[in-house]
Structures are given as structure tokens and as C-alpha cells.
Amino acid sequence: MMHLPLRTRVAATLLTAAVAAATMAAAAPAAATAAAPADSGHAASTDPVVVTYEENDAAIANPARGWYKHTETHSRADGSGWTALDAATLASYREQGITQILRVVYLERYVDADLDAQLLDALTADFQTAREAGVSVILRFAYVQGGAWPYTPPYGDATVERTLSHIQQLTPLLRANADVIEVVQNGFVGLWGEGYYTDHFVADPANPGVVTEEDWANRTAVTEALLAALPESRSVQVRTMLSKQQAFDRPTGAAGALTEAEGFSGSPVARVGHHNDCFLAAPDDWGTFLSDPLSLDQEYLEADTRFVPMGGETCNVNPPRSEWASASAEMARYHYSYLNRDYNQDVLNSWGAGNLVEVAKNLGYRFVLKQSRVTGGPAPTLEIDVRNEGWAAPYNERPAYVVLDGPEGRVTLPLGDARTWAPGETTTVSVSLATVPAGRYTASLALPAAEPSIAADPRFAIQTANVGTWVAADGVNDLQQTIELSTPAAVAKPRIAADGSDVRVSFSAPSTEGSSPLSGYRVALTSASGQSRILEVGATASQATFEDVPAGRWRATVTAVNGQGDAEASPRSATAVVHPGRRTHGE
């Protein structure tokens, strides 16, 4: 048997992967002081064109991070209690810099019945309201709220079988709306869906602190059902570390936490995070930390939340731990991505107005552009240094791209997944420019939502914390780099000679290779009667020989090629007359 202490309740790529491979490396923070040379904008130069960026000290209203607002709705037996999400209210949250809500959906009248179309339609409408408002949802389902203390059975939650059946019914809805669902809390079990005061997930509801192996198996079945109901891109949060440890047979302590190899892998264990709804309230946060000693669960949580979502709410005043010094240290240690702005006000107000701004700034990720560099020469590249000043990394997939806007439209170069941009570190991402078509481009960093349904919505894109870089209409961060990429110079007039039915075309390298090394030459042979032959030769070639050329008068052109494309064709050569068995030079 496992014993829980008493707990009382007081968040289109245009390049192939082969040519657009991006590299990432963590780098120590360094001052960026270099200036752009006078010919800034030309990738042909081997001297880097350097741009440095100024940090914006304000809190940035970015998706899936920061304060959240609590919302709840009910389905009581008498039909009352349903409160739909309101677009104007959600818009007011965004005006406050809040981009997410906790949505607790109470299923009181379904505790002994299947879910019906009325409920599912109402939930669909809620998600659409959130989508239109540019707000995302931390979701929890429960069957019953707690009333006045003390709590006594029966509490009113559903059986194991009914709970699993409801999750199965919710599966299409969850998958269809995963674009605006940040994470789903385990919920369902017990008062408030927090897993303690329950009629069916402990052997004796009058003694809910005793959880048997069978009870743990039933609780794990709920977690597994939710993981199966959600797409692989979304996670489930459990209320205690022990819940995850039991579900995956992991020990407490740092040794039981996710490894680097497991993090962000999409495996079930990598998709279970944590929420603490009595943050700072007691030494064990009223049954949140359950190890002996407590430090083992603390070490486990610190290590595990490098890769999974962590959030919650404060619970009651508990100085000195609930005061700012301890609170800020723990939010950083446990990689908090979100916190309830509505509760507990006594705790939050004790931190002071200035420190509440610091919370708004640092919850979750806070990406700051430090420097970018464009380097020409044999391997033209764009490098970007980004520092994560927040307390966590993004916990859902977040694709990063360099976006180049030029004469032929937009070129998008992948940079990987911003979830790997760890808190407290500067990450350097780089991308090759060697195969980008010739032209003059402006460059931006784009961090859109991964889901196609909202990928083009700037409200779901990430803004870096910099001055003068955000392009709100496009949802990209202007790197303030102008990149000029060119094809080679034209090859000089080639020489031509015929030897029987063979024609040899000789040529010299172009005066300049352009923005990237030569990849080869295209040699074209054209007859007076309109026949043509083409040979492609390598970058080091200086001649091409055409065999079995029909009799006639032939001229040649040579085109140099690099990653940006084709140069202008050379002037046409003199004429070579092909007479089988005779040798002639160009006339």
C-alpha cells in the first residue's frame, strides 16, 4: 500500500533537409560588440556582417506561458451552471498580457451517464471562441467541487469504468482542438479532479490517504487513456510526482527523472508533466511532495521539468517560503511555465507589484536575440544567438525558421525545435545560404505554432524580447539583416574545335564565383540547323568534349552554376564545322 498525507484544498519549407540542415549548439553568453563592415549585405565577403540587438525589458505576451486566468463551467443535474467562454472577456485577458486560461469542466450530471451531443457541442464552441480570441487552454475535467471542510464521502466522482468511457468519448474533440489545448491535466479523480477525496480510486473513501496497488493501477489507467486520447504532440499533467513514478515504475530523485535522450521524444513517459496547486503552502505543499526525505521528490521535479510542462497556483500564506525570495527561486528551479493570477491573492500580493512583473516576464520561456552574423565565402551562412532568459523552455513543439523575403517571394529555412533552447543558456542556430536563389533578401526569425490551423496567426507566434524587431502583422522577428546572394559572373567566350565527329569546347573560370562556390558548368552546343547538345561538367573542369556530333556548323556557350543558380551564358564561340574524319578549329 502507498500512503498519501492528508491534503486540504486552500494552467512551406522551400529547402530540402539535405541542403537546409541547421546546426544548434549551446554557447556561453558573450557580449556582442562587433559592427557590420561597410559592404554590409553582401554574403560574398568572408568578413561576417554582424547585427546586435537590444533587449526589451517588458513582459511579452507570448503563447503557452505566463500568468493564466481561471475559468470553470458546470453541468449540474438541473441543467444549470454552464458558462460558455466569452470572446470579449478573453480579449480583455490578452490586453492584460495574458494569453492562456485554465478551463475546468465539471461533469456533474454525467457521473452516471454517457456524455451527450449538447456537452460536446458546447465544448467545441468554447474551443472555437478561444481560437478566435488568440487564447490557448489548459484543460481539466472533474466531476465534483469541494464544499465546506471537512470533506466526507460520498464525494461524487465517477467510477473507473465511467471515467475511461468519458475519455474515449472526448477523444475526437481533444484531437480536433489540440491546436488551442496547451496541455490536459489528469483531472477526473476526486474533488476538483485533484486525485485525493475520491469514491472509486481508493479502497476506503473515508481514508483517502491509503492508495493500494490496485488503486494506483486504476489511476494510471486514466493517465494512459488521456495520453491515448491526445495527439502525440500534447502532454498530460499529474498532481503529484508519485503519480508519474507509479505509472512508469520510476524511482524518485534525479535518477528517476527524464533523461536527455527521453526528453521531447514523444514517448508516454516524456508526455507526462506536473502541476502543483498548493505551491509554497507547506513543507510538502499539502501532499504534493511525498518522498522521504522530501528532497528526493524536489530533485526529481527539478530534473523532470526540463522537458515537461510545469505550472500551478499558490494556496495559502506560508512565510518565509511563500515570500518572494523563495517563490522566485523555486519557480526557476522547477521550470514553471504558468501560474494562476487569480489565486491566492494574499500570497501574490506579498511579492510586491514589481516582482509580479518579474513573474510575468520569466514564467516559461523568454527568448532574447543577442546577435546575428552573415558570413560569405565558400560556405555562406546565417548564424543567430538566442538567449532564453525565462524559467523554462517551450514544452510543446515550436518550429524555428529563418525567413528570407526576396524578389521571387519567401524562402523558409528550418532551424529545428525551440524546445531545445534551454533556460539560462544562449543557443546558436545556423543555416546554410549556399542554395538560396540569387537575390537581395531581408531576414527574419519565425517561431510560429506547429499546428497548421493556427500557424499563420501572429497571436500564436513567439515574439522575442527585443526592441524594434517584432513585425506584428507577419508574426516574425526582424533580424535587421539584408542578405545579397549572387550567381557567378559570365564565362568569357569559349574556344571550339572539331576532330572528326568529336567537338571540344574549352573555357576559363568566371572572374567571380558569386555568393557560393561553383557547382559546375553547363556547356551547350547548337547547330546552324537548330540541333542542340548539352553537357554538364564539374566545377574544376576547363573543357567538355561532345562525341558523335552530326555533320554541320556548330557553336557553343558555357554557363557557370553555383548554389544560387545559373550565371548569364557566355558569348557564343566561333563556328566549328564537323566533317567526319577531318579536324577543324572555330572559324
Buried (B, 14 or more C-beta within 10 A) or exposed (E): EEEBEEBBBBBEEBBEEEEBBBEBEEEEEEEBEBEBEEEBBBBBBEBBBBBBBEBBEEBBBBBBBBBBBBBBBBBEEEEEBBEEBEBEBBEEBBEEBBBBBBBBBBBBBBBEEEBEEEBBEBBBEBBBBBBBBBBBBBBBBBBBBBEEEEBEBEBBBBBBEBBBBBBEBBBEBBEEBBBBBBBBBBBBBBBBBBBBBBBBBBEEBEEBBBBBEEBBEBBBBBBBBBBEBBEBBBBBBBBBBBBBBBBBEBEBBBEBBBEEEBBBBEBBBBBBBBBBBBBBBBEBBBBBBBBEEBEBBBBBBBBBBBBBBBBBBBBBBBEEBBBBEBBBEBBBBBBBBBBBBEBBEEBBEBBEEEBBBBBBBBBBBBBBBBBBBBBBBEEBBBBBBBBBBBBBBBBBBBBBBBBBBBEEEBBBBBBBBBBBBBBEBBBBBBBBBBBBBBBBBBBBBBBBBBBEBBBEBBBBBBBBBBEEBBBEEBBBBBBBBBBBBBBBBBBBBBBBBBBBBBBBBBBEBBEEBBBBBBBBBBBBBBBEEEEEBEBEBEBEBEBBBBEEBEEBBBBBBBBBBBBBBEBBBBEBBBBBBBEEEEEBEBE
